[in-house]
Structure formats: structure tokens, C-alpha cells
Amino acid sequence: QLVWPPATPEERRERRRDPSVASSCGNSTINTNEDFSQELAPGVGSIDPTALYPEVENAQTRSNEEATKLIAALEEQLRQSDQRAKILEQRLQIVKESGDAVIRSLNEELADVAEDRARAESAMIKELSVLDSQRRQERDEYERRIQEWVALDADRKIEIEEYQRRIESLLGTVRIMDSESGGAEPSGRDGGRNIAPSPLRDLEAEKKMHKDLIDYIHLLEGNSQGNNKKRISPLISTINGAFDIEFNANPTVADDMIEYYRSRPELKEFTLKSELPRMDYEVLILDEQTNETLKLTDTDEIRSYFATLEGGSMDEEVELLIRASNQSLLADPLSMLTGEGEGKLVHSGSFHSTVIATECSFKLDLRHEGQRRVKVHCELAVCVPSGADNAAGYEGNLTPEDSESDQKLERKSATLELARANLAIQFSPSPTSTPSGPLVKYTLLDIKPTIDDYGVDGVNETAIQSAVMVLARDRHTHIRYNENEANSVASRSSSVKNRFISRVKQLS
């Protein structure tokens, strides 16, 4: 409740002179702070309220103090409010800054999420592309295998037909030989032996076959003249050129060989049990303590070493080399050496010539990882049917020396050796063995004729004539063979290796 402040002396005098002022304010109450000189109630007149009510002045004094305190309290509250406002403003600023930081962080996280999503989509698209490429490759591989199976089936049919033709030819030859042995009459002499002419002999065919056989021998000799031993035979150059084109310079050949041996673990047992005892093997390894090269040549020693690797230290390179270190490495080069024409070593069609591996050595270098390889040196004997097993072709009345010589001839009468060739093979499954990857290399080193003096009155003229007689009898089969050879050589080349390996496994 507010109390009027005490009236000044001038106001009190004014009230005394003009009582109407006091009477006009008789019913007023103290409700405003604009005028602190309000009048008292009616009837009081000009009486000084302080004189009538001395406690009014004290109340006014107290009210002033209270007002001062109230103002001070309000000012303190205002100051505190200002302080709180500043604090709130600071907090609001902090919240605003924090909100900005949170917004920036959220924006960054959103950007990261968007980037991760784009990266994931890109990776998914790439993976789908890779899978699609793999699917296409697998489909092409399946189609290629189907074509190979179809070709292999056709090759087997051709091979069966070829065997049937050869069997018929051999049966015809046997019948001719039987008829000759029954009706032969001694006539003429050659080198101390009488050769019985037969009415069924085709002299013209024998003459042509004799010329062809001599040309074949000259081909094996390389048509060399004089004593120039440094001259490279044209046949060797032709064969090595074919090796380079078909195998040595073709990186897919090595990959196919690796897959071939990788899919045939049984060849490892064939190497260690069948080939190791009868072939020459040399294994080069590093001593773990001295780091020096050790050479293993004994069969039991080599088997013991490979047995120690079975515990887990044998890597894939060593495993593949063991599987490949056998006669299976000869399949591809022998197929390239066999055929007709000046670029072939073995003319199986015209002369029924064959090649026999007289010596074969394997050298496995297992010393350094990434450079492991097997080197094969093989000596091949080129032979034709000798015809010396025809007993009707000779008369009796031989001297003991002739009889002993004929016994020796009888033991080796099935074939007539014309030459020997040395073949070198290298194979390494390591991808770092060459700049282009794994290594496959075939090289024909040389061809050395083993028959000479086969001219007129020569030491080997009789052997040549006997072989010519047998080969001439089979001339019709030779003609049919040549007609079919041109049509079947392309289709048979792809399956030669498989047939060769199948035969090797049967022999094991």
C-alpha cells in the first residue's frame, strides 16, 4: 500500500487560505504517484495531517526506504536478468555454432554415404562385368571342348579306318610272302647270297621304291657334300622352324601343358615307379645347410628325396615337373616329326618308318623357385622295315661265318636303322621362367646317318634291296594312305598327344 508523502509548508499554507481545495479532496484516495500533495478527507479542513497523525510522516519515510529498496531490488533483478540474458545469448550462440557444426558433420556424413554408395555401385558393376566375362569365357571353353570331343571322335574313326587298312595290307603282304616262299626258285647271286625272283614281284615298283628310299636317306643326311660339318641340315632347320611356330613361340602351348599335367596326378606315380628305374635321371637340389648344389642320380636316393617332400614342402612347380618327367613330353615333338614331305623326319606313310627312343635322360633342376625346369635329351633311331626276315629270299649252303652272321641278322631283322637324331626338350611351369610365362621348347639338335655304302656292290646293298622289296609290296596301301593323309592330318594333329599319352599309360 502506498502512502502520500508529507505536504510542504507552502502547501499547508495554501490549504489554509483555500479550504475548498481540502474539501474537494475529501473523498480521494492515494492511488497515483503523479501528485504527492493530495488532499485529506472532507471535514478535516486546513488541519495539517501530520499534526493530527504524526505516524503518517514516519510511514512515508518508511515507504520511501521501501521504495528505494524495491528499486534496488528491481535494479538487481534487472541486472541479473541482463546477466541471464547475456548467458542465454552466449548459450544460444554456442547452440547455434554447435548446430552449424552438427549440420556440417551431417552433410559430410551424407557426402561420405553418397560416395560409399557410388563406390559400392561401381564395384558391383565391375564385379558383374567380371562375372559376365567369366561366364562368356566358360561358355567359349565349353564350346571349344565340345568341338574337341567331336574332332577326337572323328579322329578315332579315322585312326580305326587307318588301322583296318594297314591290317589288310599286312595280311596281303603275308599272303604274297607265303606264295613266294612256296614257288621261289634260286636264281642269281648277290654278295654271296642267292635271291629268289618271284613272278609276283613288281620290278618297276621296286625300282621306284629304291629311288625314293635313297632320296629319303639323302634327306636324312642333309644332302651334305664334302666334309663341312658346320653346315646345318635343311631338314633340321625346317623342323626347328616348325617347332618354333607351333610350340616354342606359342604361349598357349605351355598353359595347355600345365593344365594337362595338373589334371593328371597319376603321371607322378608313373614317373617314380615305371620310368625312374629304366631311364637316366638327374635331380639338382640345394643343400639346406651349406646352400651348395647336390646332384641325385641314384633311383632310391631320388625316390627318398621326393618322399621327404610329401609332408607338405612340395609346391606345385615340383609336383608338375615330376608328373611331366616321363615319355609324355615326347608326344608333341614326335607328332611334328612324323608325316610326309621334306620337312618331316619320320615318313610313316611311304616307308612305314618308325622312330625308336634308344636313349632318354631327364635332368630336373629344382634349386631355385621360379626357375625350376626339366631338360630332356633323347636319342631317336629312325628305322624302316628291313625285309630280312623273309627266309625264302636266301639259299642254304652258307659257310659257318655266314650262318653266324645271319643269326645276328635274324635277331634284328625286323627293322633297318637309317639314322639317329638327338632331340632336346625343356619344360618349366614357372610363370617367371620366361618374360612371356611358362617355358616349352623343342629343339632337334642333329641327325646322324647310320647306314652308308649302300650303292652297287656296297656292304649294305643287300639290306637296302631287301627293304625295297617289302616296301614295294605295300605300294597300293601307300597310295591310299597318301590320299587320306591330306584330308586327315589337320584333324589328327590335335589329338596326337592324347593318343600318345594313352598308350604310355597302357604300357605303364
Phi, psi and omega in degrees: 000133181268144180242138179297145176284158183295145180285147178282164179301322181295322180291321179296319178294320179297323179292325180291321182288328184234092182293339183293334179294315180294319182291329181290344182250015186295324183264008182280155174237159183277099184234357184222160178255008183281326182229112180272009181241050180281163186275161176275180183291159179294149181097344182281323179076224185262021183283136180290122182297331181291330178288322180284320183235087182295336183286347181295318180298319179295321179296321179296319179299317180293323179296324177298317180295317179296321178297319179298315179297320180297318179298317180297318179295319179295319178298321178295318177297319178297318179298316179296322178297316177300319180295316178297323178297318177296318180297316178298322178296319177296316179297320178298322178295319178297316179298320179297314178297317178298319178298318177298318179296319179296319179297316178298316179299318178296320178297318178296318179296320177298319178296318178298317179298317179296320178294316178299320180295317178296320178296318179296319178295320178296316178297321179295318178297318178296316180297319177297322178295318179297315179298320178295320178296318178297320179298318178296318179296317179297319178297317177297321179296318178298317179296321179296318179295321178299317178296322178295319178297319178297315179295321179296320177296319178294321179297320179296321177296316179297319180296319178297316178298321179296317177298320178298318178297319181292321178297316177299320179294318179295320178297320176296320179297318179298318179296320178296318180296321178296317180294324179292318181293334180277333185238017182281143177236139181299136178196127175080160179225149179212107177065034179088354182242139179267126177257125184275120177288149180240141178294343180269356180288138177258099185295324178296317178296322178293321178297316179293320180294324178298317179296315180296321181293320177296320177297323178296319177295319176298323177298318178293327178287343181085013181053030182284147179233144180077199183250028179281093184280345182279348181289132179274131181297137176301327179295319178296316179298319181295315182293316179294326175296320177294322175301316182297317184289314187279327189233302192297322182262010181252105184294337181288338179296315179296319178297319179294322179294320179298314178296325180297309181288332177294330182267003182230076180292342182291341179291339177295314178295323177298320179294310188285329185261324185259313186277322184302318181289334187251355178246165176271120180238143175222124183242123178257125179225170177255133174291128185293333182270312184264349182060028177259158181283131175246139181249122179252123180235340181283141183299311180295324180294318179293316178298319180296320180296314180292332177293326178291338180276350182292342183290348179139349181274357179277116179272180186292326180300312180296319180301314181293323180294322178295317180295330184270346187277065178204190185294348180298335178290345181274351188298306184296311180295325179293325176294328178286329181282343187261133178159204180238155176107174184287343181267013182238148180271319185250110179266083186289337183276307187282325183242003184051034181286150180229165177237133182239130178280101180280334180208136182215126181233143181239131178238111180260119177258104183249022188286316188239127178295137183092347179232014180291141182200168174237134177245131183240132172241123186231131175259124185246132176260123179267119187231156172232160175300130186277327183076001182285353179277001178279100184294335181288349183279356183229153177263168174281208179060039178270149176290162177303324179295318177296322180296318178294322178295320180292328176296319177294321179295324182296324183290335181235030187280349186292325184227157175241116183281129180256323184199167173232136182240145178251123183244133178245137181229137174231137178216130177220122179278358183289134179290349180253011181290329175224162178301333181264357178126212180301161187246132167222123183216126176245134180219126172272112187284310181198168174228122182243112177299140179247003178237134178214179179052051181253015178281193180297132181063017177280166181297322185258016181295320181296319180296320178295315181297320179296318178294323180297320180300314181292318182292326181291328179297333185259022186295327181292321176296323178298319179296314180296324179296317180296323180295323181273339183296317182297328182276335187253350187294322182292320183285331183280338187296329184285338184252004181299317183297316181297317179294320180297313180296323178299319178292320178299318179294325177294322178293330181291000000 
